[in-house]
Amino acid sequence: MGAIIKIASATKNGSATVNYIARQGKIDVQLTSAHLTPLDYQAAREQMRQTRDLMGKTNGRQGYHLVQSFDATDQLTPVKAHQLGQEFMSELSKMYPDHEIYMATHTDTDHPHNHFVLNAVNSETGAKMAINPPDIYEMHEINNDISKKHHLVELTKAKNKVYPTEIATYTQTGKQYERDLVKEKIYHARDQAHSYPEFKQALSASDVELTSEIGKRGQTIRQKYVTHDSEGKKWTFTASRLGEDFKKEPITHAIMENQRKRDKQQADREQLERSNAERLRGLTASVREVADEVRTERRTNESAHQPPQKSSDVNRDIGQER
């Protein structure tokens, strides 16, 4: 359906993950929610840490990072996307009772998406949770039910790729799952760019390198996005593996649309400036006309109110004429 849920990482640094999804407190408080933790991200982060400390579970996996994404054609507002995330979080809290959850909605791409952090340690028993394949499928079913309930657009298989082997790998190792982070960076670079060189430059600024190579048969060009995680480990993702949105043609089309919008905005601004200038000239001319009318009327009134000449003055004038 129109929303997909993914295990972004089984993190060994729960506090850093909370910092990330809260954007260090830059997320609007209306786009944050929590289960068994405060809404303030610093307080939520501290409470999760205290739970792990209290239960003596500070080593190994500290939490899970989940991402709920929506299709751009659904045109969800950030508030609506957050409401859908709250519904998912409510069901998630039933799957993992007594586990703290923090949620934030990100709006830095062309469509909003939700991030969740689950504390791996049970706040009552101290037991550590483990997300297994059956749990993942249950999450997908919950998410599908939410999508159907809200009539979201059905996603194509190309946009709804889920790789169980990748999920299993990250679940086992606990290393940061970079795939969704790279997608966010690509979306952000694409939405800011007005040319393909600008797109590549924006990617480079966010530590993502875009490379191209000819396929084995020499008939296709494979695009790859290369980045590094916080530990310096290199990650490479092919555009086809990320999905249709990340191939060159769709990205080029989106960039051209950005340029078209900017050109239209520029044309609209210029038209507005011309209209304002014409309006100002018209107002100036009107003011001058009114001023001329006022001066003319004043002179007329002054002439009409001048006192008549005295008779002696008139006789004198007549005598002079003779």
C-alpha positions as CSV (number, residue, x, y, z in Angstrom):
1,M,0.0,0.0,0.0
2,G,1.0,3.7,0.2
3,A,3.2,3.4,3.3
4,I,6.1,1.1,4.0
5,I,7.9,0.3,7.3
6,K,11.5,-0.6,7.5
7,I,14.0,-1.5,10.2
8,A,16.6,1.2,9.7
9,S,19.0,-0.1,12.3
10,A,19.5,-2.1,15.4
11,T,21.6,0.5,17.1
12,K,24.3,0.2,19.6
13,N,23.9,3.9,20.4
14,G,20.3,4.6,21.4
15,S,21.0,8.2,22.5
16,A,22.6,9.1,19.2
17,T,19.6,7.7,17.3
18,V,17.2,9.8,19.4
19,N,19.4,12.8,18.6
20,Y,19.2,12.0,15.0
21,I,15.5,11.5,14.6
22,A,14.8,14.6,16.7
23,R,17.2,16.6,14.6
24,Q,18.8,17.8,17.8
25,G,15.5,19.5,18.9
26,K,14.8,21.2,15.5
27,I,11.6,19.1,14.9
28,D,8.4,21.0,15.6
29,V,7.0,19.7,18.9
30,Q,3.7,19.1,17.1
31,L,5.5,16.5,15.0
32,T,6.9,14.5,17.9
33,S,5.1,11.8,19.9
34,A,6.2,9.4,22.6
35,H,5.2,6.2,24.5
36,L,6.3,6.0,28.1
37,T,8.8,8.9,27.6
38,P,8.5,12.7,27.7
39,L,8.0,14.6,24.4
40,D,11.2,16.6,24.9
41,Y,13.9,14.6,23.0
42,Q,16.6,15.2,25.6
43,A,14.3,14.0,28.4
44,A,13.3,11.0,26.3
45,R,16.9,10.2,25.5
46,E,17.9,10.5,29.2
47,Q,15.0,8.3,30.4
48,M,15.9,5.6,27.9
49,R,19.5,5.7,29.1
50,Q,18.4,5.5,32.7
51,T,16.3,2.5,32.0
52,R,19.3,0.7,30.5
53,D,21.5,1.8,33.3
54,L,19.0,0.7,36.0
55,M,18.5,-2.7,34.4
56,G,22.3,-3.2,33.8
57,K,21.8,-3.5,30.1
58,T,24.2,-0.9,28.7
59,N,26.2,-3.1,26.3
60,G,25.2,-4.5,22.9
61,R,22.1,-3.5,21.2
62,Q,20.4,-0.5,22.8
63,G,17.4,0.1,20.5
64,Y,15.8,-0.2,17.1
65,H,15.3,2.5,14.6
66,L,12.3,2.2,12.3
67,V,11.2,4.4,9.4
68,Q,7.7,4.7,8.0
69,S,7.6,6.2,4.5
70,F,4.8,7.3,2.2
71,D,4.4,7.6,-1.5
72,A,4.7,11.2,-2.7
73,T,1.5,10.9,-4.7
74,D,-0.5,10.6,-1.4
75,Q,0.4,14.3,-0.9
76,L,0.2,14.0,2.9
77,T,0.7,17.0,5.1
78,P,3.2,16.6,7.9
79,V,0.4,16.6,10.4
80,K,-1.5,13.9,8.6
81,A,1.7,11.8,8.2
82,H,2.3,12.2,11.9
83,Q,-1.2,11.0,12.8
84,L,-0.6,7.9,10.7
85,G,2.7,7.4,12.6
86,Q,0.8,7.7,15.9
87,E,-1.5,4.9,14.8
88,F,1.4,2.7,14.0
89,M,3.2,3.6,17.3
90,S,0.0,2.7,19.2
91,E,0.1,-0.8,17.7
92,L,3.8,-1.1,18.1
93,S,3.4,-0.4,21.9
94,K,1.0,-3.4,22.0
95,M,3.6,-5.6,20.3
96,Y,6.3,-4.5,22.8
97,P,4.6,-3.5,26.1
98,D,6.8,-1.6,28.6
99,H,9.3,-0.6,25.9
100,E,9.8,3.2,25.6
101,I,9.2,4.6,22.1
102,Y,10.0,8.0,20.7
103,M,8.7,9.2,17.3
104,A,9.4,12.2,15.1
105,T,8.1,13.2,11.6
106,H,10.7,14.5,9.1
107,T,9.7,17.0,6.4
108,D,13.1,17.5,4.7
109,T,12.2,15.5,1.6
110,D,9.4,15.8,-1.0
111,H,7.2,13.8,1.2
112,P,7.0,13.5,5.1
113,H,8.1,10.3,6.8
114,N,8.2,9.1,10.4
115,H,11.1,7.8,12.5
116,F,10.7,5.7,15.6
117,V,13.2,4.6,18.3
118,L,12.4,1.7,20.5
119,N,14.4,1.2,23.6
120,A,15.6,-2.4,23.5
121,V,15.3,-2.8,27.3
122,N,11.9,-3.5,28.9
123,S,11.4,-0.7,31.5
124,E,9.7,-3.2,33.9
125,T,11.5,-6.5,33.6
126,G,14.8,-5.4,32.1
127,A,14.5,-8.0,29.3
128,K,15.9,-7.2,25.9
129,M,13.7,-7.3,22.9
130,A,14.6,-8.9,19.7
131,I,12.9,-8.1,16.4
132,N,12.6,-11.4,14.5
133,P,11.2,-12.1,10.9
134,P,7.7,-12.8,12.2
135,D,7.7,-9.5,14.0
136,I,8.8,-7.7,10.8
137,Y,6.0,-9.3,8.8
138,E,3.5,-8.3,11.6
139,M,4.7,-4.7,11.4
140,H,4.1,-4.8,7.6
141,E,0.6,-6.1,8.2
142,I,-0.2,-3.4,10.7
143,N,1.2,-0.7,8.4
144,N,-0.8,-2.2,5.4
145,D,-4.0,-2.0,7.5
146,I,-3.3,1.6,8.3
147,S,-2.7,2.3,4.6
148,K,-6.0,0.7,3.5
149,K,-7.9,2.5,6.3
150,H,-6.7,5.8,5.0
151,H,-6.9,4.9,1.2
152,L,-3.3,5.5,0.5
153,V,-1.9,5.0,-3.0
154,E,-0.6,1.5,-3.7
155,L,3.1,1.4,-4.1
156,T,4.8,-0.4,-7.0
157,K,7.2,-3.2,-6.3
158,A,10.1,-1.1,-7.4
159,K,9.3,1.5,-4.8
160,N,8.5,-1.0,-2.1
161,K,11.6,-3.1,-2.1
162,V,12.4,-4.8,1.1
163,Y,15.5,-7.0,1.5
164,P,15.2,-9.5,4.3
165,T,18.9,-10.3,4.0
166,E,19.8,-6.7,4.7
167,I,17.5,-6.5,7.6
168,A,18.9,-9.7,9.0
169,T,22.4,-8.5,8.6
170,Y,21.8,-5.3,10.4
171,T,19.8,-7.0,13.1
172,Q,22.6,-9.4,13.8
173,T,25.5,-7.0,13.7
174,G,23.8,-4.0,15.3
175,K,25.6,-1.6,12.9
176,Q,23.9,1.5,11.6
177,Y,21.6,0.8,8.6
178,E,22.6,3.6,6.2
179,R,20.2,2.8,3.4
180,D,17.4,5.1,4.5
181,L,19.8,7.8,5.5
182,V,21.3,7.8,2.0
183,K,17.8,8.0,0.5
184,E,17.0,11.1,2.7
185,K,20.2,12.8,1.5
186,I,19.4,12.0,-2.1
187,Y,15.9,13.4,-1.8
188,H,17.2,16.5,-0.1
189,A,19.9,17.1,-2.8
190,R,17.4,16.5,-5.6
191,D,14.8,18.9,-4.2
192,Q,17.4,21.7,-3.8
193,A,19.1,21.3,-7.1
194,H,18.3,23.1,-10.4
195,S,20.9,21.2,-12.5
196,Y,22.5,17.8,-12.4
197,P,25.9,19.2,-11.4
198,E,24.2,21.0,-8.5
199,F,22.6,17.7,-7.5
200,K,26.0,16.0,-7.4
201,Q,27.5,18.9,-5.5
202,A,24.8,18.8,-2.9
203,L,25.3,15.0,-2.5
204,S,29.0,15.5,-2.1
205,A,28.4,18.1,0.6
206,S,26.4,15.5,2.6
207,D,29.2,12.9,2.2
208,V,27.5,10.9,-0.7
209,E,29.4,10.3,-3.9
210,L,27.5,9.5,-7.1
211,T,29.4,7.3,-9.5
212,S,28.6,5.6,-12.8
213,E,30.0,2.6,-14.5
214,I,29.2,0.6,-17.6
215,G,27.5,-2.7,-16.9
216,K,29.2,-6.1,-17.6
217,R,27.6,-6.4,-21.0
218,G,28.3,-2.8,-21.9
219,Q,24.7,-2.1,-22.5
220,T,23.7,-0.3,-19.3
221,I,25.2,2.3,-17.0
222,R,25.0,1.5,-13.4
223,Q,24.8,4.3,-10.9
224,K,26.1,3.9,-7.4
225,Y,25.7,6.1,-4.3
226,V,28.8,5.7,-2.0
227,T,28.8,7.0,1.6
228,H,30.4,6.3,5.0
229,D,28.9,5.8,8.4
230,S,29.9,7.3,11.7
231,E,32.5,4.6,12.1
232,G,34.1,5.3,8.7
233,K,32.7,2.1,7.1
234,K,32.1,2.5,3.4
235,W,28.6,1.8,2.1
236,T,27.6,1.4,-1.6
237,F,24.1,1.3,-2.9
238,T,23.1,1.0,-6.5
239,A,20.3,3.2,-7.8
240,S,18.3,0.2,-9.0
241,R,18.5,-1.3,-5.5
242,L,17.3,1.9,-3.8
243,G,14.3,2.1,-6.2
244,E,13.0,3.9,-9.3
245,D,13.1,7.3,-7.7
246,F,16.9,7.2,-7.4
247,K,17.8,6.4,-11.1
248,K,19.1,9.2,-13.3
249,E,16.1,9.7,-15.5
250,P,13.6,10.3,-12.6
251,I,16.1,12.5,-10.8
252,T,16.8,14.5,-13.9
253,H,13.0,15.0,-14.5
254,A,12.6,16.2,-10.9
255,I,15.5,18.6,-11.3
256,M,14.0,20.0,-14.5
257,E,10.7,20.5,-12.6
258,N,12.6,22.4,-9.9
259,Q,14.1,24.6,-12.6
260,R,10.6,25.1,-14.2
261,K,9.2,26.1,-10.9
262,R,12.0,28.5,-10.3
263,D,11.7,30.1,-13.7
264,K,7.9,30.5,-13.2
265,Q,8.5,32.1,-9.8
266,Q,11.1,34.4,-11.4
267,A,8.6,35.3,-14.2
268,D,5.9,35.9,-11.7
269,R,8.1,38.1,-9.6
270,E,9.1,40.1,-12.7
271,Q,5.5,40.4,-13.8
272,L,4.5,41.6,-10.3
273,E,7.3,44.1,-10.3
274,R,6.2,45.4,-13.7
275,S,2.6,45.6,-12.5
276,N,3.6,47.4,-9.4
277,A,5.7,49.9,-11.4
278,E,2.8,50.6,-13.8
279,R,0.5,51.0,-10.8
280,L,2.9,53.4,-9.2
281,R,3.2,55.4,-12.4
282,G,-0.5,55.5,-12.6
283,L,-0.8,56.7,-9.0
284,T,1.8,59.3,-9.5
285,A,0.0,60.7,-12.6
286,S,-3.2,60.7,-10.7
287,V,-1.6,62.6,-7.8
288,R,-0.2,65.2,-10.3
289,E,-3.6,65.6,-11.9
290,V,-5.3,66.1,-8.5
291,A,-2.6,68.6,-7.5
292,D,-3.1,70.5,-10.8
293,E,-6.8,70.6,-10.2
294,V,-6.3,71.8,-6.7
295,R,-4.0,74.6,-7.8
296,T,-6.4,75.7,-10.6
297,E,-9.3,75.7,-8.2
298,R,-7.3,77.7,-5.7
299,R,-6.4,80.3,-8.3
300,T,-10.0,80.5,-9.4
301,N,-11.2,81.0,-5.8
302,E,-8.6,83.6,-5.1
303,S,-9.7,85.6,-8.2
304,A,-13.4,85.3,-7.3
305,H,-12.7,86.7,-3.8
306,Q,-10.5,89.6,-4.8
307,P,-12.2,93.0,-3.6
308,P,-13.5,95.4,-6.4
309,Q,-11.4,98.4,-7.3
310,K,-12.3,101.8,-5.6
311,S,-14.1,104.5,-7.7
312,S,-11.2,107.0,-7.3
313,D,-8.9,104.5,-8.7
314,V,-11.2,103.9,-11.6
315,N,-11.5,107.7,-12.4
316,R,-7.8,108.0,-12.2
317,D,-7.4,105.2,-14.6
318,I,-9.9,106.8,-17.0
319,G,-8.2,110.2,-16.7
320,Q,-4.9,108.7,-17.6
321,E,-6.4,107.1,-20.6
322,R,-7.7,110.5,-21.8
